[in-house]
């Protein structure tokens, strides 16, 4: 039987839902795999990541171990697994800290308005003027390079990002009928923010978290590349890239493998964020 007009109209919607689900499933699958690898590295790796075997140095993949060895004979697969935990743990901690503080500030500014909102926006402008790398260099002068320095540097850049996103969405929520009704019956601004505004903008915050996690992983790799991340001998993807510079001509896999790991992680978070945005915000899905 020939398809009806209604069937023809529903077909693009079905194709879009499949496409949207694909983004979510691919991104979620990649991140789930990386999280599993990171957790596995806490209890098992093929070899101790810091174990040096000079006689087996610069072995290509499959010649000694699955992914070969570096200039000190350390197992690349083991280093990538532990580096996955270090990168994800720093990114999650930094985004959690920045997201919480920034979201609270944005919701508060939307409720209070006036000078507090203007002051928050100017503070955001000041932080945006200082990239995370520069912030980490200044923090490193006081705290020294390490995990805490990387977390604080990345989180300090995430706070204004979440503050601006939360403020914009919270201001829209304050103009909704349900908020006006809550104000009419005498609810305080704090009560309205907690009970009505924050739950209704949570989907936008969640999407922003997934997107910023990818940026945090990339920033952490940059900090480690500059020597401002976790101190050696703990492996990180960024420092593996830095150490590989000298051996690009003779052992290109030393740079290719951690580079692919970083790219895969950022791609997974971006795909997951796109899928969540389409699923949680139908208006955004219709625009696309």
C-alpha positions in Angstrom: 0.0 0.0 0.0 1.3 3.4 -0.9 2.4 5.6 2.0 -0.1 8.2 3.1 0.6 11.9 3.5 0.8 11.5 7.3 3.3 8.7 6.9 5.5 10.8 4.7 5.4 13.6 7.2 6.4 11.3 10.1 9.3 9.7 8.2 11.7 12.7 8.6 10.8 12.8 12.3 11.7 9.1 12.7 15.0 9.6 10.8 15.8 12.5 13.1 15.1 10.5 16.2 17.4 7.8 15.0 20.1 10.3 14.3 19.6 12.0 17.7 19.8 8.6 19.4 23.0 7.8 17.5 24.8 10.8 18.9 23.7 9.9 22.4 24.6 6.3 22.1 28.0 6.8 20.4 29.0 9.5 22.8 27.8 7.6 25.8 29.5 4.4 24.6 32.8 6.1 24.2 32.7 7.8 27.6 31.5 4.5 29.2 34.4 2.7 27.7 36.9 5.3 28.9 35.5 5.4 32.4 35.7 1.6 32.5 39.4 1.8 31.4 40.1 4.4 34.0 38.5 2.4 36.8 40.3 -0.8 35.6 43.6 1.0 35.8 43.1 1.4 39.6 43.3 -2.3 40.1 45.1 -3.7 37.1 47.4 -2.7 34.2 49.4 -5.0 32.0 52.6 -3.8 33.6 53.4 -1.2 36.3 53.2 2.1 34.4 56.4 3.4 36.0 58.4 0.2 35.5 61.5 0.9 33.2 62.9 -1.8 31.0 65.7 0.0 29.1 66.5 -3.2 27.1 63.0 -2.9 25.5 62.9 0.8 24.9 61.2 2.3 21.8 59.6 -1.0 20.8 56.8 -0.6 18.3 53.3 -1.8 18.9 53.0 -5.6 19.2 56.8 -6.0 19.2 56.8 -5.8 23.0 53.4 -5.3 24.6 50.2 -4.4 22.8 51.1 -0.8 22.1 54.9 -0.9 22.4 57.2 1.0 24.9 58.5 4.5 25.3 62.1 5.8 25.6 62.5 4.2 29.0 60.9 0.9 28.2 57.7 1.7 30.0 54.5 0.0 28.7 52.5 2.5 26.6 49.2 0.7 27.2 49.6 0.8 31.0 50.5 4.5 30.8 47.5 5.3 28.7 45.2 3.5 31.1 46.5 5.3 34.1 46.6 8.5 32.2 42.9 8.0 31.4 42.2 8.0 35.1 44.3 11.0 35.8 42.8 13.1 33.0 39.1 12.1 33.7 39.5 12.5 37.5 40.9 16.0 37.2 38.3 17.0 34.5 35.4 15.7 36.6 36.6 17.4 39.8 37.3 20.7 38.1 33.9 20.8 36.2 32.0 19.7 39.3 33.6 22.5 41.3 33.2 25.1 38.6 29.7 24.0 37.7 28.5 24.1 41.3 29.9 27.5 42.1 29.0 29.0 38.7 25.4 27.7 38.8 24.8 28.9 42.3 26.1 32.3 41.3 24.0 32.5 38.2 20.8 31.5 39.9 21.4 34.0 42.7 22.1 36.8 40.2 18.9 36.0 38.3 17.0 36.2 41.6 18.6 39.3 43.0 19.4 41.2 39.8 20.7 44.8 40.1 24.3 45.5 41.2 25.0 41.8 42.0 24.2 40.7 38.4 26.4 43.5 37.0 29.2 42.7 39.4 29.1 39.0 38.5 29.2 39.7 34.7 32.2 42.0 35.2 34.0 39.3 37.3 33.3 36.8 34.5 34.8 39.2 32.0 38.0 39.4 34.1 38.3 35.6 34.4 37.7 35.1 30.7 40.7 37.5 30.1 43.0 35.0 31.8 43.2 31.7 30.0 43.4 28.5 32.1 47.1 28.0 31.1 48.0 31.5 32.4 46.0 30.9 35.6 47.8 27.6 36.2 51.2 29.3 35.7 50.3 31.9 38.4 48.9 29.2 40.7 51.9 27.0 40.1 54.1 29.8 41.4 52.3 29.6 44.8 51.1 26.0 45.0 53.6 24.2 42.8 52.7 22.0 39.9 50.3 19.2 40.7 46.8 17.8 40.7 45.3 20.6 42.9 46.8 23.3 40.7 45.3 21.8 37.6 41.9 21.4 39.2 41.8 25.0 40.6 43.0 26.5 37.3 40.4 24.6 35.2 37.6 25.2 37.7 38.3 29.0 37.9 37.7 29.2 34.2 34.6 27.0 34.4 32.9 29.2 37.0 32.1 32.1 34.7 31.0 29.8 31.9 28.4 28.1 34.1 27.5 31.5 35.7 26.6 33.0 32.3 24.7 30.0 31.0 22.8 29.6 34.3 22.0 33.3 34.5 20.6 33.5 30.9 18.4 30.4 31.4 17.3 31.4 34.9 16.2 34.9 33.7 14.0 33.1 31.1 12.6 30.9 33.8 11.8 34.0 36.0 9.4 35.3 33.2 7.4 32.0 33.1 3.9 31.8 34.4 4.6 29.2 37.1 7.2 31.6 38.6 4.8 34.5 38.4 2.2 32.4 40.2 4.7 31.4 42.9 5.5 35.1 43.5 1.8 36.0 43.6 1.2 33.6 46.5 4.1 35.1 48.5 7.0 32.7 48.0 10.4 34.2 48.6 13.0 34.6 45.9 15.1 31.9 47.5 12.2 29.5 47.6 11.3 30.2 44.0 14.9 29.7 42.9 15.3 26.4 44.7 11.8 24.9 44.0 11.0 26.3 40.6 13.8 27.9 38.7 16.7 25.5 39.4 14.8 22.2 38.6 13.6 23.7 35.3 17.0 24.8 34.1 18.8 21.6 35.2 18.7 20.1 31.8 20.7 23.0 30.3 23.2 22.7 33.2 23.6 18.9 32.5 24.3 19.5 28.8 26.8 22.2 29.7 28.6 19.8 32.1 29.1 17.2 29.3 30.4 19.8 26.9 32.8 21.4 29.4 34.1 18.0 30.4 35.6 17.6 27.0 37.1 21.1 27.2 38.5 20.3 30.7 40.2 17.1 29.4 41.8 19.1 26.6 42.9 21.9 29.1 44.4 19.3 31.5 46.4 17.8 28.6 47.7 21.3 27.8 48.7 21.9 31.4 50.4 18.5 31.6 52.2 19.2 28.3 53.6 22.4 29.9 54.6 20.5 33.1 51.9 22.1 35.3 49.8 19.0 35.8 50.4 15.9 37.9 54.0 15.4 38.9 56.0 12.5 37.3 56.3 9.6 37.3 52.4 9.5 37.3 51.6 9.3 33.5 49.2 11.8 31.9 48.2 12.0 28.2 49.6 15.6 27.9 53.0 14.8 29.3 53.2 11.7 27.1 52.8 14.0 24.2 55.5 16.4 25.5 57.9 13.5 26.1 57.3 12.2 22.6 58.5 15.4 20.8 62.1 14.2 20.7 61.2 10.8 19.2 58.7 11.8 16.5 61.0 10.6 13.7 61.9 7.2 15.2 58.9 6.4 17.3 55.8 8.3 16.1 53.4 6.1 18.0 54.6 7.8 21.2 52.7 10.9 20.1 50.0 9.3 18.0 48.5 7.1 20.7 48.0 9.7 23.5 46.9 12.2 20.8 44.2 9.7 19.7 43.2 9.1 23.3 42.7 12.8 23.9 40.8 13.2 20.6 38.6 10.2 21.4 37.7 11.5 24.8 36.9 15.0 23.6 34.8 13.6 20.7 32.9 11.4 23.1 32.0 14.2 25.4 30.9 16.4 22.5 28.8 13.7 21.0 27.2 13.0 24.4 26.5 16.7 24.9 24.9 17.0 21.5 22.7 14.0 22.1 21.6 15.2 25.5 20.9 18.7 24.2 18.6 17.3 21.5 16.9 15.0 23.9 16.4 17.4 26.8 15.6 20.5 24.7 13.1 19.8 21.9 13.3 23.4 20.6 17.0 22.9 19.9 16.2 19.7 18.1 13.7 21.4 15.9 16.2 24.1 15.0 18.7 21.4 13.8 
